Amino acid sequence: MPLTLQKYIFREMGRIFVMTALGLTAVLSTCGGLYNLTNLDSFEAGQMIYLLALVVPICMAMALPLAAVFSATVTYGRLSADNEFTAIRSGGINIAVLLWPAVVISLFAGAVTFVLFNFVIPELMNKKEQIQRAAVRTVMAEVLRNGGSLAFQNQRIYAQDIQEVPSSNQAAESTTDDALWMKDVAFIEYDDENIVRFGTGDSAAVKFAFAGEQPRLEADLVGIRIFDLEHNRVPDQDRLRIGPFEFTRPFRYRPKFLSLQELLEFRRTPELKFDRVARELQETRRRVLTAILFRSLTQALAVPNAPSWKMTTTTGSVMLTGQVHSDIVGVDGTATPQQLTLRNVVVTERVNIGEWTEYESALGWAQLELSEDQQPRIMIKLQGPVTIRNQSGTELHPATRLWQVGPWPVPPDILQEAQSPRYADAMLWKRNVDLGLGDWINEQAHKLHQTRHYFIREMYSELNVRSLFSISVLVMTLLGAMLGIIWRGGQIMVAFAISCVPAVLILAGMFAGKTIAKSEELLWAGLLCNWAGFVLVIILDTLMLKRWLPK
């Protein structure tokens, strides 16, 4: 007899579960789910249909737990409203035995939800990003048509006429190249907030190369006319190539879209996955290297008898003499620790035996910059007028605002010190660390620590939320079934109101815990708070099963 009743309840509950899951999935998919995940203006009709198919599993993961709770409440509530359980109890059958259909369906819903959240949805989000990448060319063209510009790190390009070019069929198997043709272009190059070069061009081609996780942009300008404001001259140049640069903004990884394997792998090493952490770590390393370089320069130029700093390059050697200015003032006249101010500067660059060039200026600045391949290079900027001499005795006094000498690679001894255990990555992102190189280094290290721990907290919180959401389906469904029996919630609205009770308890603890976990000091308190609603629902399940349900 119990088996027959269980089959009957399972069949009725299963039917309601399937219909509810399908209905909720359809509503969530079409009423905002796709809009919240994408920018609809960037895609064509065929891409929109494909994206809709990708969004369905995401919405299904949210719908299955709710469908399980609602179907249990409706099924058991209707049986209770029809006094079926009174007849069953009079036959000597324990009502708790009839909860097994709810257990089976809730376990199925929880298992499918776990698989969707941890494996299927991350893979689908990767496919969604691939579609977004394919639409980059269209989005860029629309930006330019509306009077906007394309930004390439320290350059911007404007265009009057746009023409899209289809993808090349001769691209490599792992690379897809898209191009965007522009006519009557204008471009600006700037250093921080100062414009250093600007000009116009007859045409330009922007290529979008997808050879890895992030697309790379490269611009080729033809028929250009440039004015070099930094050196106050007009270069004899007909072609300009900009890039390639990584285009990372639309494709940032977020912890909630990582797979379970990725969350477990990168929860302790977020700098290997997230660009924001990697960039902050790179900036911290650059500042540490800059501080060590400036310390070496200051010590060498402070020697009483022979104040000079020398280094060997791949093509010769460089010698620098001068006096370090006590006030750190940048090229633009503002205080900045990223540039070392020098007075009475003389830079002697020897290329081959007997060949040398000497640059002399009353004011200059030493700084560290990153090349296109992200390698540190030493740069000396001299304030004009600059006297230039060479081995033949030629002397020149350029009347330029700024003259640039270099770049040269950083000496090995300075690189070795920057890579010592004292400045290892684990020390750079340590909380409240004092690296002994100045406040501007410690502030960047603190920023790195905050950024890194933000992603660590997000990943730990995401792991907890996914596990909680999947496991709690069982306890929510049992509570909904027992509330339906006690309150006789056979009607749809009554069942809906009852089914909201366990869901609200779980979600309240989940959202409260996630909010608390955003604070570094309260991470573990937030993770424990995530499970507070789950524990409360278990207590209610136990009380109902032991005390209230038998009555």
N, C-alpha and C positions, 0 to 999 in steps of 0.2 A: 504493500500500500504506500509507504513513504516514497518508494522509487517512482511509482506512477504519479504521485503528486509532484515530485521533484521534476519529472519530465514535463509535466503540464506547465509548471511555473517557469521552467527554463524556456519552453517554447514561447509562452506569452511575453516574458521579459525580453527574450532575444529579439522578437519581432519589434517591440517598442524601442529597444536599444538601437537596432539597425536603422529604423526610420528616423529616430531622433538624431543619430550621428550624421546621417546623410543630410538632414535638414539644416542642422547647425553648421556643418561644413560648407554647404552651399551659401548660407547667409553670410558667414564670415569671409568666404572667398570673394564674393561679389560686392559686399557692402563695406569696402574700406581696406580689406586685407592687402590687395594688390596695390592700392593707392599709397598705403603707408610704407610699402617696401620699395617702391620705384617712383621715378619721375615719369609720368605718363606721356609728357610731351616729347620724350626722347626716343620713342619706339614706334615702329610701324605696326600695321594691323597683325601681320603674321607673328611678329615678335610678341605682341600683346597676348595672343592666344596661347603661345607657348609658355609665356610667363604665368598665365592663369593656371595652366596645368601644373606648374611648379609650386604655386602657392597652395594648391589644394591639400597636399600632405601636411603643410605647416598648420593650416586651419584644422585639419583632422586631428592633429595632436592635441589641440585645445578642446575639440568637441567631444572626443571619446570619453574622458573622465566625467564630463557633465552629462553625457548621454547615459552612462552607466548609473549614475546617482538618480537621474530623473526616471529611468525605466524601472529601477528597483522600487522607488517611491510609488510610482503609479501602479505597478503590478501588485505589490504587497498591500498597498492602501486599498485597492479595489476589492481584493479578496477579504480584507478586514471589514470593509463597508458592507459587503454582502454576507457577513457573518460566517464566512467559510472557515475561518480559524476556530470559531466556536464549535462547529461540527467536528473539525479535525481534533481539537483538544478532547472532546467527548469520546472520541474513538481511541484515546490513550496515546496519541502520537505527540511527541515533543515538537513544539513549533520551531525550536532552534534548528532541528534537522532540515527543515524546509528552507533554511537560508543558504544552503549549498549552491543552488543556481546563481544566487547573487554573488557568492564567492568566486565561482568559475568565471562568470562574465566580467567581474571586476578585475580578476587576475589577467584575463585576456586583454582588457582595455589598458591596464597598467603596463603589460609587457609590450604591446604595440606602441603605446605612448613613449616608453623608454627607448625603443628602437628608433622611432621617428625623431625624437629630440637629439639623440646621441650619434646617429649614423646617417639617416636619410636626409634630414633637414640641412645639416652642414654640406652634404654633397649637392643638394639642390641649390643652396645659396652660391656655391661655386659656379654652377651652371648659369645662375642669374647674373653673376658678375661677368661671365663670358659674354652674355648678351649685351650687358651695359658697355663692355669694351668695344663690341662691334658697333655700338651707336656713338662712340666718342667722336668720330668724324662728323656725323650729323649734328651733334650738340655743338661742336666747335664752330661749324659753319653758321649755325643759328646765332651764336654769340656774336660773331663778326658782322653778320647782316644787321643785327640790332645795334650796331655802333660800339660793341665791346672790343676787347683786345685779347690776344693770346699771351700768357705770361710764361717766359722761359727763365726761371730763376731771377737774374738781374736784367732781363730784356723783355720788352713788350713790342708786339707787332699789331698794327692796325691795317685794315684793307678796305678798299672801296667796292671791289667786285669779287665774288666768291664762285668757285666752280668745283664740285665734288668729282673725284676720280675713282672709278671702281677699283677693287682690290686686284693686285697682280696675280695671275695664275702661275707665275714662275717662281713664286716664293718657296722657301724651304718648307719642309713638311711641318716643322715645329714653329714656323714664323709666318705671320700674316701681315703684310704691309698695306696700309691704306694711305692715300695721299689726298691732300686738299690744296687746290690751286687758288692763288690769290693774285689779283692784278691791282696796280697802283697802290703799293704798300708804303707804309711809314713805320719806322722802328725807333725805339729809344733804349739806350743802355744806361744804367745808373749804378752808382756805388753808394750803398745805404740810401740816403735821401737825395744825393747829388747826381745830376745828369752829367755823364762823362762823354757820351757820343749819341748822335742822332742823325737821321737821314731819311731818304726815300728810295724806293726801288720800283723798277718796271713790273716785276712779278716775283712771286715766291711760291715754293712748294713745301708744305708741311707734311712730313711722313709720320705715321703712327705704326711703330714696330712692336709686335707682341711676341717677345722671345722668352718670356718668363712670367712670373706672377704679376708684374707691374708693366704697363705699356711704357714705351719710350718715345719721346717726341724729338724730331729733328727738323729744323727749318733751313732751307737753301734759298737765299735771296739773290736775284740776278738784276743787273743794270742798276746798281746802287750808287748813290751819291752821299758821302759821309762827311760830317764835320766832327773832328775830334776836339771836343771842348777841353779835355784834360790836358792835351798838349798844344792846343791852339793851332791846329793845322788841318788841312784837307788831305787825307790819305789818297794815294793813287790806287784805288781798289774798285773792281767792277763786280765782285762776287763776295758774299758773306754767308758763312755757314754757322748756325747756332745749334748747339746741342752736340750729341743727344743727351736729354735729361729724362729722368724717371717722372712719369705723370701718375702720382700716387693718390691724389685727393679723393676721387670717387670710389677707390677700391680698398679702403682701409679695412683691415680685419677687425672684427669685434668679437669679444669672448663668447657672446651668446650664439654665434654662428660657427664655433669650432666643434669638431667632433670630440667624442669622449677620449679617444687616444691623444688628440692634440691638447686637450685640457690637462690631462695627466702628464703629458710630456713637457709642456711649456709653463705650467703653473709656478715653477721655480726659476725658469729662465725666459721671462717674457721678452727680453731684448732680442732673442733669436726669431721672434715671430712678428712683433708689432713695431712698425716703423717709428712711431713716436718715441718709444723707449730707445730704439737704436740711434735715432737722431740726437736725443739728449745725452746718451752715452758718448757718441762721437764728439759732440760739442764739449763735454766735460774733458775728454782726452785732449782735445785741441787746446783748451784753456790751460790744462796742466803743462802741456808741452810749451805753450807760449810763455808761461810763467818761468819755467826752467830755462828757456832760451834767454829771456830778459835778465834773469839773475846772472847767467853766464856772461852776457854782454856787459852788465853793470860792473861785475867784479873785474872783468878784463880791462875795461876802460877806466877803472879807478886805480890801476897800478901807477905809482908815482913816476918811475923812470921811463917805462915803455908802455904807455896806455894804448893798447891796440888789441883787436880781436881778429883772429885768423881762423880760416877753415879751408879744407880741401874740397874741391868739386870734381865732377867727372871729367871736366875739360881743363882744369887748372886749379887756381886758388883765388881766394878773396880775402882782402884785409880791410878792416874798418877801424878808423880812428875818429875821435870826437869826445865830447863830454855829455854825459847823461844829464838831462835837465831834471831838476828836483820835482817840478810840477808836471804831472802826466797830462799832456794836452794832445788831442788828436789832430788829424789833418784839417777837420772842419772847425777847429777851435774849441771843441767841447772836451770835457774830461772823459777819458776812456782808458782803462787798464789794458786794452787790447793793442795799443800802440806805444812804443817806447820813444819818447821825444829826445832828440840828439841836437847838440849845438856844435858848430864848426866841424861839420861832417866831411870826411874824406874816404871815399870808397875806391879801392884799387882792385881791379879785376884782371887777373893774368890768365890768358887763354892758352898760349903756347910759349915756348922758350923765346924770350925777347919781345913778345907781343903783350902789351898791357894797355888798359884804359883806366883813367883816373877821373872820378867825379867828385867835385868839391862844391859844397853849399854851406851857407850859414845856418841852415835849419833843415832838419830831416826827421824821419820817423822810421823805426824798424817795426815790422809786423809779420805775423805768420798767417798764411792763407792756404786754402786747400785748392789743389788743381782739379781739373775735370775728372781725373781718375781717383780723386779723394786722397791724394798724397800731400803731406804738409810741405810747404815751400816758404823760404825766407824771402822777404821783399823789403827793399829800402826805397822810401819815397822822399825825394828832395824838393824843397821849396825853391822856386826860381828867384833870381837868375842862378844857373848852374854852370860852373866852369868845367869843361871836359878837355882832358889832355890824353895823348897817346904817345907811343914810343917815337913817332916821327916829329913830335913837337907841336902838333896841331892843337890849337886852343880855340874853344868855342864857348860862347856865353848865351845859351838859349834863354829867351825871354818868355818862358812858359810858366804857367801857374804851378805846375807840378811835374816833376820828372821821376820816372820809375826805373829802378835798377834791380836786376834780378829777373826771375826768381831762381833760387838755388835750393838744393835739398838740405835738410837739417843734418848737422854733423852726427855721426854714429854715437858719440859719447853722450850727447843730449838725448837722443832717442833711447839709448840704453837706460839712462836714468829715469826717463818717463815711463819705461816699461818695467821698472823695478817693483818688487813686492809692495813697497810703500804706496805705490800708486796703481796697484792692481784694481781690476774692476770691482772686486768685492769690497775694497776700501772706498772706491769712488761713490758707490751707492749706499754706503753705511749711514745709518741715521745719525744726524748731528756730528758728522765727522769734521775734524779740523786738519786739513792737509798741510797746513803751515806755509801756504803760498799766497795768502791774502783772502780778504773777504769775498772778492768777486769770484774766486774759485770755489769757496765754500758755499756761496749762494747757488752756483750752478750745480754743485754736488747735491745740495738739498732739493733742487728742482728735479734732478735725476731720480733721487730717492722717492719723491712724491709720485712722479710719473710711473716709475717701475712698480711701486707698491699699489698704485691704483689698479693696474692690470692684474696684479697678483690677487688683490681682494675681489676683483670682478670674476676671475676664474674660479676661485674657491667658492664664491657665492653662487656662481652658475652651476658648479658641480652639486652643491647642496640643493638648489632649487629643482634641478632636473631629477635628482634621486627622490626628493620629497614629493614632487608632483606625481611621479610614477607609483611610488609605494603607497601614497595616501589614497589612491583610487579604491583600494580594498576597504579601508576603514570608513571612508566617506559613503561608499555604497551600502555597507552594513548599517551605518547609522541612518541613512535615508530609508532603507527597508524597514527598520524597526520603528522609526518615527511614523512611517506610513501605516504600519500595523496599529500603533497606539492611537494615532490621531485619525485613523480611517480616511487617509488622504487619497481617495479614489478619483476624485475630480481633478481635471487637468490643472486648474489654477491653484487648488490646494496642494497638489503634488509638487507643482513648481515652487511654491513658497516653502514647502518642507525641504525640498532638495537643495534649496539655497543655504539652509542652515549649516550643514557640514562644509560646503564649499566656502562660505564666508569665513568660518573658523580657520580653515587651512590657509586661504589666501591672505587673511589678515596677519597671521603669523609670518607668512612668507614675505609679504611686502614690508612689514615692520622690520624683520630681520635683515632684509636687503638694504633698507635705509640705514640701519644701525651699523651694518658691516662696511659702509662707505668710509667710516672713520677708522684710521689705522689702529688707534688704541682700543677700539671696541669691535675689532674683527671677529674674534671668537665669541663675544657676547651676541653679535648679530647672527652668527651661524647657529648658535644655540636657540636664539629667538625664532629662527626659521622653523624649528621643530616644535615650538610651543603649541601651535594650533593642532599639530598632528598628535601630540601627547594628550591634549584636551579631548580630542575626538575619540581616542582610544579609551580614555576614562569614561566618557559618555557611553561608548559601546559596551564596556564592561558592566556599568551600572544597569543599563537597559536589559542586557542579556541575563544578568543574574537576579535582578530585583523586579523591574517594571514589566518586562515582557511576559514572565510566567503569570502575572496577575491579570 
